[in-house]
Amino acid sequence: MRLTTIMIIFMIFYMIYSNIGMGKKTVKSKKLNAVLQDMPDKDLIFQELNEMIAEETDPAFTAKYKVIKLWASIYHNENDLFLEVLDELDIDPLISDGKKNTVINYEDSFFYLLLAIPNRLFYAEEPELMKKFYEKLEPYHETLKSYLVYGLGMAAKKYYLNEDDLGREMYVKLDEGEYGEYRYNKQLIGIYKNIASSFMAGIALQQNDMELYEEQIPYLKSFSKGGLGSRWLKELGIELPEEAEEAEDEFDEESDEEESAEEEAETEKEDSK
């Protein structure tokens, strides 16, 4: 058998194997999205997450489920559980599969880990838990510093802890599109920009800079139309002039409604430059 034929056969089997693997991951991601809809039901969400963790054989997905469990624990004010999950959480499988870097592949999990969870800790007024949480992340600074989600997360940390410029430099970079040195999932850039706008609004309110605050309003109104945005602004303590309707899919990781709102906000920002 010719070497060329062998290589073709190998590639065919490799593609079949890869497609099967991708199919399984898609099914798991859809299941996790469905489970997120049960977040308000304390007993049910922990039951479902515990079952998924117990049955999972892929270390990366085990880590994904535990990240969500960490978020659920602080959402439901289960502080002891939060510390327990934080202690056992291993995010290395989300960073690499042993052969290549996989941070971008699992950026949704890093969104929860670096942005959603600390924002909830801020809202819950749990400074001691936040301190322990950031201690957990310290060893990963060099590994994650080139990623936009980490850069924004560390800027948010300055805001929560009232440090330096409250992260303003990073928020301005996002607003002005000067983030080319970072790696990121392009599908999430609209969300990152609106999160940056929410922090800019928070800084403006703290400093009584109403001009800066008014500049953020159009983007935050669009952001608030989705469940993620309305929840984020509530946790950050920002009330917009007009109350936006609450989205039905509040806990969907990437609902169509949120995606539409993010695209609309992104378009408005680009058009305003």
C-alpha positions in Angstrom: 0.0 0.0 0.0 1.4 3.4 -1.0 2.4 5.9 1.7 0.0 8.4 0.2 -2.9 6.0 0.6 -2.0 5.2 4.2 -1.8 8.9 5.0 -5.3 9.5 3.4 -6.8 6.6 5.4 -5.2 8.0 8.6 -6.6 11.5 8.0 -10.0 10.1 7.3 -10.0 8.1 10.6 -8.6 11.1 12.4 -11.3 13.4 11.1 -14.0 10.9 12.1 -12.5 10.6 15.6 -12.3 14.4 15.9 -15.9 14.9 14.8 -17.2 12.3 17.3 -15.2 14.1 20.0 -16.6 17.5 19.0 -20.1 16.0 18.9 -19.8 14.8 22.5 -18.6 18.2 23.7 -21.5 19.9 22.0 -24.0 17.6 23.7 -22.3 18.3 27.1 -22.3 22.0 26.5 -26.0 22.0 25.6 -26.8 19.9 28.7 -24.9 22.4 30.9 -26.8 25.3 29.3 -30.0 23.5 30.2 -28.9 22.9 33.8 -28.1 26.6 34.2 -31.8 27.4 33.7 -32.3 25.7 37.1 -29.9 28.0 38.9 -32.7 29.7 41.0 -33.7 26.2 42.4 -31.1 25.6 45.0 -31.7 21.9 45.6 -32.1 21.0 42.0 -29.0 22.9 40.7 -26.7 21.2 43.1 -28.2 17.8 42.5 -27.7 18.2 38.8 -24.2 19.5 39.0 -23.1 16.8 41.5 -24.5 14.1 39.2 -22.7 15.6 36.2 -19.4 15.8 38.1 -19.7 12.2 39.4 -20.4 10.9 35.9 -17.8 12.9 33.9 -14.6 11.3 32.7 -13.2 14.3 30.8 -11.1 16.4 33.2 -11.8 19.6 31.3 -15.6 19.2 31.7 -15.2 18.2 35.3 -13.5 21.5 35.8 -16.2 23.3 33.8 -18.9 21.8 36.0 -17.0 22.7 39.2 -16.6 26.3 38.0 -20.4 26.5 37.7 -20.8 24.9 41.1 -18.5 27.5 42.6 -20.7 30.2 41.1 -23.9 28.5 42.3 -22.5 28.2 45.8 -22.0 31.9 46.1 -25.2 32.7 44.3 -27.0 30.7 47.0 -24.9 32.1 49.8 -23.4 28.7 50.6 -20.0 30.0 51.8 -18.7 26.8 53.3 -19.5 25.0 50.0 -17.8 27.8 48.1 -14.6 27.2 50.0 -14.8 23.5 49.6 -15.2 23.7 45.8 -12.6 26.4 45.5 -10.1 24.1 47.3 -10.7 21.1 45.1 -11.0 23.0 41.8 -8.3 22.2 39.3 -8.3 24.5 36.3 -5.2 23.1 34.6 -7.4 20.8 32.3 -9.0 24.0 31.0 -5.7 25.5 30.2 -4.1 22.6 28.4 -5.0 19.1 27.2 -1.4 18.0 27.6 -0.6 18.8 23.9 -1.9 22.3 23.2 -3.2 25.3 24.9 -7.0 25.2 25.3 -7.9 28.5 27.1 -9.7 29.9 24.1 -11.7 26.6 23.8 -13.0 27.0 27.3 -13.2 30.8 27.5 -16.8 30.5 28.7 -15.5 28.8 31.9 -12.8 31.5 32.3 -15.6 34.1 32.0 -17.4 32.6 35.0 -14.1 32.1 36.9 -12.5 35.5 36.3 -15.6 37.8 35.9 -18.9 36.3 37.0 -17.8 34.8 40.3 -15.9 37.8 41.7 -18.7 40.1 40.6 -21.1 37.9 42.6 -18.7 38.0 45.6 -18.6 41.8 45.4 -22.5 41.9 45.4 -22.6 39.4 48.3 -20.2 41.6 50.2 -17.8 38.7 51.0 -14.3 40.2 51.2 -12.8 37.2 53.0 -14.1 34.8 50.3 -12.9 37.2 47.6 -9.4 37.2 49.2 -9.2 33.4 49.2 -10.6 33.3 45.6 -7.9 35.6 44.2 -5.2 33.7 46.2 -6.3 30.6 44.2 -5.7 32.5 40.9 -2.3 33.9 41.8 -0.3 31.0 40.5 -1.8 31.3 37.0 -0.8 34.9 36.3 2.0 34.2 33.9 -0.1 31.5 32.1 -3.2 33.7 31.6 -1.8 37.2 31.4 -1.9 37.3 27.6 -5.7 36.6 27.6 -8.3 39.4 27.5 -10.6 37.7 29.9 -7.8 37.6 32.5 -6.8 41.2 31.8 -10.4 42.4 32.3 -10.7 40.2 35.4 -7.7 41.7 37.0 -8.9 45.2 36.2 -12.2 44.3 37.8 -10.3 43.2 40.9 -8.9 46.7 41.2 -12.5 48.0 41.1 -13.7 45.6 43.8 -10.7 46.2 46.1 -10.6 49.9 45.4 -7.1 49.8 44.2 -5.0 52.1 41.8 -7.1 53.4 39.0 -10.0 51.0 39.7 -9.0 49.2 36.4 -9.9 52.2 34.2 -6.9 51.8 31.9 -8.1 48.4 30.8 -11.7 49.6 30.4 -10.6 52.5 28.1 -8.5 50.0 26.1 -11.6 47.9 25.4 -13.7 51.0 24.6 -11.1 52.3 22.1 -10.3 48.9 20.6 -6.7 48.9 21.8 -6.5 45.3 22.9 -4.6 43.7 20.1 -1.9 42.3 22.4 -4.5 40.0 24.0 -5.9 36.7 22.9 -9.7 36.2 23.0 -12.8 34.6 21.6 -14.2 37.1 19.1 -17.8 36.0 19.9 -17.3 37.4 23.5 -15.8 40.8 22.7 -19.1 42.6 22.8 -19.8 41.2 26.2 -16.3 42.3 27.4 -16.8 45.8 26.1 -20.2 46.2 27.8 -18.7 44.9 31.1 -16.0 47.5 30.7 -18.7 50.1 30.2 -20.4 49.0 33.4 -17.2 49.5 35.4 -16.7 52.9 33.7 -20.2 53.8 34.8 -19.4 52.7 38.3 -16.3 54.8 38.4 -18.2 57.8 37.0 -20.8 57.5 39.8 -18.1 57.2 42.4 -16.4 60.3 41.1 -19.6 62.2 40.3 -18.6 62.5 36.7 -22.0 62.6 35.1 -20.7 63.2 31.6 -18.8 60.0 31.7 -21.8 58.2 33.2 -24.1 59.5 30.4 -21.7 58.2 27.8 -22.1 54.7 29.0 -26.0 54.7 29.2 -26.8 53.7 25.6 -24.5 50.7 25.7 -25.7 49.6 29.2 -29.3 49.8 28.1 -28.6 47.3 25.4 -26.6 45.2 27.8 -29.4 45.2 30.3 -31.8 43.6 27.8 -30.2 40.2 28.3 -30.2 38.2 31.5 -26.4 38.3 31.9 -26.4 42.1 31.5 -29.3 42.8 33.8 -27.8 40.5 36.5 -24.3 42.0 36.0 -25.5 45.6 36.5 -27.6 44.6 39.5 -24.6 42.9 41.1 -22.4 46.0 40.4 -25.0 48.2 41.9 -25.8 50.3 38.8 -29.4 51.4 38.2 -30.2 52.7 34.8 -32.6 55.6 34.3 -35.2 53.4 32.8 -35.8 49.9 34.1 -35.2 47.3 31.3 -37.4 44.2 31.0 -35.9 41.1 32.6 -34.9 38.4 30.2 -36.5 34.9 30.5 -33.3 33.1 29.8 -31.4 34.7 32.7 -29.0 31.9 33.2 -28.3 30.9 29.5 -24.6 31.1 28.8 -25.2 32.4 25.3 -28.9 33.0 24.7 -30.0 34.5 21.4 -31.5 37.5 23.2 -28.2 38.3 24.9 -26.2 37.7 21.7 -28.5 40.1 19.9 -28.2 42.7 22.6 -24.4 42.4 22.6 -24.2 42.8 18.8 -26.5 45.9 18.9 -24.3 47.4 21.6 -21.1 46.6 19.7 -22.6 48.2 16.5 -23.5 51.4 18.5 -20.0 51.7 19.9 -18.3 51.3 16.5 -20.7 53.8 14.9 -20.0 56.3 17.6 -16.3 56.4 16.9 
